[in-house]
Amino acid sequence: MRRIPLLLMIIVPLLALAAPARAGGWAVTFMDPAPTGMRPNTTYTLGFWLLQHGTHPYEGANLGEVGLEFTSGKKRVLFSGVRLKEPAHYAAAISLPPGTWQVKGVQGWFSPYEIGTLALPGDLRLAPVPEDLKQAIAAQAPQQNYWGEIRPPGFPQGTATPQPVTPPSATPQPAAAPSAPLGTTTVAVVEADSWWRPPYTPVALLGLVLLAVMAYRLRRR
């Protein structure tokens, strides 16, 4: 019988840490049109929108880090986003070596969003919005219109819901000339995603400690 409280000591904290901390915990990153014919080792500034429920700016506080993450093999490069004046609008200055890069939107405490693939040299190819997210976006109650002339791609002027919800692919634009990155942009190069990183690290450590306590107590019987 003494095992039951000990098991509860393990399970309850793990569930509390692993579960989303708040309701409405998902978001979508919509990209502004990116240049075509992008070149390696060249600075580009990419705009993007982080929309809670795919329809409106984040409504809470302390969102956390926002940016664009590029992964190729074991290499992961994170470019932090800089907030622009429009609600939920950000920009990140990027420069990458040649290769094919998987692109994710880093969305604060929301789960990362799969944006698409960037080939260097080449173009940014956007992945379609997953079908379940399309349905969830379409089911959202109408929100107020947060934007004027400058607004997320796919949002017609005067409406609050994207039509269509799938962001457009990269549209032809002149390739950006090399320029200095935004002053507040930071870059982190680390190994590819692993389970041994936040938010999983505290959960794993707690689980290991509690399992060790349980094993010790069982051995003393």
Phi, psi and omega in degrees: 000333182288346179288330185297310177300325180293319177296320178296325177300329181277313189289314186298311179297323179296317178295321181295323181282325185281332183285153176302140185284338185221161178283161179068035190276058172208155183209167180230138174258119176257130180269140165292157178306132182259157176298153172263161179062040180292143185250149176293156176055034179232141182276128174231148174250119183251130176266149178204161183237128176256108186245120174295134183059015179071009186226340188210160177297158177301134187260353183261197178242163175055056180298322183101194185288137177236138180180193178240130182247132181240128182235132175220109185063234180268001182263132179231128181238128181246124175250118182291145178272147176251130182291131175263178188286336179284144178303131175071011183259132182226166173219146176226131174273129184234155171204124188225153173287170180298153179144182176252123188242129170280133188247131176234149169269122175274119195240045180062227181281351172289157175296149176300153181245131180284111184271314182158213185227137175245120175260130177236116001287152180149212189233164171273120179253116184277136174283147176294151175297129179305147186300321181294326177288325175303313181294321180294321178295315181296333182275354182293142175295146180304133178255167176292160178275113185269353192232156175254236181295322180266115187209167182299148178298138181089357178259101178300148181299136178089002178239161181252352183244134181293138177222104356280171181280342179283121181293149180291156175289173180302132180258148184299127174217156175300140179298139182290138176284151178304137180211168180286141178293158178302139188299329183265005179282133177243152182236133175235126178247118182221178176291164180299164185309141178220159176291340183270064178201157179302145004271010186278333184302311179300322180295315181296316180297316179297317179298318180295318180296314182292324176295322178296319178297317180296316180297320179296317182292323178292325180291333181283349181283000000 
